Amino acid sequence: MSNSLSFNGTDLSTYGLIVTNESAAAFRQLVDFVQLPDAAYPFGATREAKSISLDIAITGSSYANVQSKLDAIKRILNQRASKHLILDVQDDRYYNAQFISLGGAYKSPRAFIGNLDFTCPDPVAHSTTETSSDFNINADPKTVTETTGGTDYIKPIYTLTAGEALNDVTIKVECVETEEELQWTGSLANTEKLMVDVINWIVRKEGSTSMATVVGQFPRLLPGITNHIKITGFGTTGALNISYRNCFL
């Protein structure tokens, strides 16, 4: 890419698109409060969808050439669901962005000047690089550490692989820093996997949904610190994998 963007895996610089101005770095929260005569009392903050507005130019060798590029870009943008959006100025992260509009006009036969708008219901950016860490669970309970980056809460996937038969046990996964703990009760045969997917709020045993005995909270990680993850009830011969992408406001 060259001062452009990629959408749904396609580099739009191929079609002569240049980003001349962008607003992706903006950060905003909605704060709810009640106003009294002398003070306001907040009820907390909510994260609204992020709007990304880009000023763009599309250049070519002729009107027909620019029109052909514009048609190709429209075809790529014509998605009904969120897709990965990567800007050259932030090429280490992607947004889950949904296309809204493309506007503008020809300023010359060889140049279309306009604007491109996206909305991100998931308002944070995610690292283009996935982090994956493996640990031996050789004690019960066992606490491991994971040092994260980014600027916002991280939603990891914890994959526990049994190293022995575990019959009618309650397995706990806790992040000490967030004080969030999830419990699952059941049995695992040797080598069977239990996956705690914090992204989608689901627990799977050997790939199948296993939510009937789940209680507690799905444990996120805090950004930019060393997190302590405590595993309880999983025996002393198992393994843990933690995979995640750092998140940025």
N, C-alpha and C positions, 0 to 999 in steps of 0.2 A: 504494500500500500504506500501511497505518497500523499500525505496531507488529505486523506480521504476517509473512507469508512468501509467496513465489511458488514454485510447483513445476511444472515442465514448462510454463512460460509462463503459468500461471494464478495470478492474485492471490487468495489464500485469504481476504483481508480481506473480499472480496465475500460470503463465506459466514459472516461473523461471527467468524472465528478470530483470536484475539489471542495473541501469544507473551508469556508472563509471565516466563520464565527460559530461558536458552540456554547451551550449552557449546561453541559452535563455535570460540571463540578458543583452546581448549586445544591444546597442542602436545606430542607425545610421540614418542620413538624407543625402539627396542629395542636394547640394548647387549649384545653377546655377549662373554663373557670367561671365562677359566679362573682359579679361585681357588687360589693357592698359600699356604703357611703365613703368609707375611709380606706378600704383595702379590697383586694381581689383574692379569692381563695381558689387555687388550682385543683383540678380533679385528675391531672395527669396529661400526658401527650400521646397523640396517635401519629403514625407515620402514613402520610398520604402517598398516592402514586406519584412517581417522578415524571415530570414532563421534560423532554429533551427537544430543543428547537435548534436547528442547524441552518445557517445561511450557506448556500451552495452556489457553485457555478459549474456548468457543463459546457465544455468547449470541444470544438472539432474543426475539421478542414472545410466544411460547407454546411449550409442549412440541412441538406439531406443527411449528412453525416451526424450532425447534432441530434436531429429528429430520430434517427435510428438508435443512437445511444440512449436518448430519453425514453423511447419505447422499451428498450431492454431493461432499463432501470425500473420502470413501472412494473414490468413483468416480475422482476425479482422482489419488489416491495409488496406485491399482491399476495400477502399472507393473511390468513384469518386468525392466526394465533401468535403468541409471543415467540420471537426468534432471537438468536444471539446478535447483538449489535456491538461492534468493536470500533472505536475511534482511533485514528492514528496517534492522536495526542495522549491517549490512555491505552496503549496497545498491550498492557499487562493485565487488562480486565475486560469483562464483557457485561452488558446489561441484557436482561430478558425483556426485550422491547417489542411493542406492537406498533406497526405503522398506522399513522392517522392521516396525514395529508402531505401532498407535494404541490406547491404553488410557485408561481413565477411567470416570467415572460422573456421573450427573446430581446436582447439588447443590441444584437447584431446578428447577421446570418450565421455567425460562427460561435455565438455565445448565448446560452440560456442562463439567466440569473434568477434564483428563487430561494425557497425555503423548504425545509423538510422537517416534519414534526412526528415525534414518537411519544408514546406513553409507556411507562414501566410500572405495572401493578405491583411487582416486586421492586421496591425503590432502591435497592442496593446493587452495587456492582460486584461481580464475582471474579476471583483470580482465574486467569486462563490456564494456570498450572495447578494441578491437583496435588495435595500433600497426602502421603500415605505412610503411616508409621506402624511397625509391628512390635509386639511385646509378648514375652512369655509370662503366663499366669502360673507362677510356681509357689504361690502362697494364697491362703484364704483367711481374711481378705487380702487383696493385692492392690497397691496404689502405684500407678504409673504417671509420668509427667509428659506433657505435650506443650511446647512453646509455639504460640501462634503469632500471626501478623494481622494486618488489616486494622479496621477502625469500627467494625460492628460485630454483633453477635454472630457466631459461626454455628452452622447446623451440620454436624458430622454424621457419618454412618459408622456405627460400631459393629464389627463382625467378630463374634465369639466362636471359636472352633474348639469343640470338646476334645480333650485328650484322654478321656475315660468315660465310662458309663455314669451318667448323672440321673438318678431316679427320684422323681417327685421333689425337686429342689426349687427354692426361690432364689433366682439370680437377680442381683441388684447392680445397676450401672449408675454411678453418681459422679457428677462434676462438683468438686468441693467448692470451687469459686462461685459458681452460679447457684449453689444449694439446690440443684435440681436432681432428682433421683427417680429412676424407673425400675419397677419390679416386674418380673415375669416368672410364673410358676409352671413347671412342667418337667418333662424328662427329655434327655438328650443321649443318644448312643454315641460311642466313641467316633470321632471325626465329623459328627453332625454340626451344622452351623446355625447359630442364632444371630439374626441381623436386626439391629435397632437403627431404623432409618429416621433420623430426626428431621430431615428435609420434608418427608411426606407423612410424618407422624404415624408410622406403621412398624410393627414387629413381624418378622418372618422367620419361620423355622424351615430350613432346607428349601427356601424359596416360596413357601406357602404362608399366607397370612395366618398369624397366631396371636390374636388380640384378646381372647376370652379371659385370660388371667392377668392382663396387664393393668397395673395401677401406678399412679405417680405422674411425674412430668418427664417429658423427653429432654435429656440433659444436653444443653448447648454448651459451647465453649466461649470464654471471653477473649476479645482480641488483644493482641500485643503483649501478652503475659505468659507465664508458665502456669498451665492448668494442671490440676491434680485429679486424675480419674480413678475412682475407687471401684473395684470389682469384688463382689461378695457372692458366695454360694456357688462358685464355678469350679471348685476343686483346686488341685495344685499341679495339673499337667496340661492345662489348656493354653490357648493362644488368643491374642486380641489384635485386631487391626482397626486403626482409626483412620478414615479417609475423609478429607474435607477440602474446601476451597476457602481461602481467606476472603472476607467480605469488606467492602469499602463504601462509606457514605458519600 
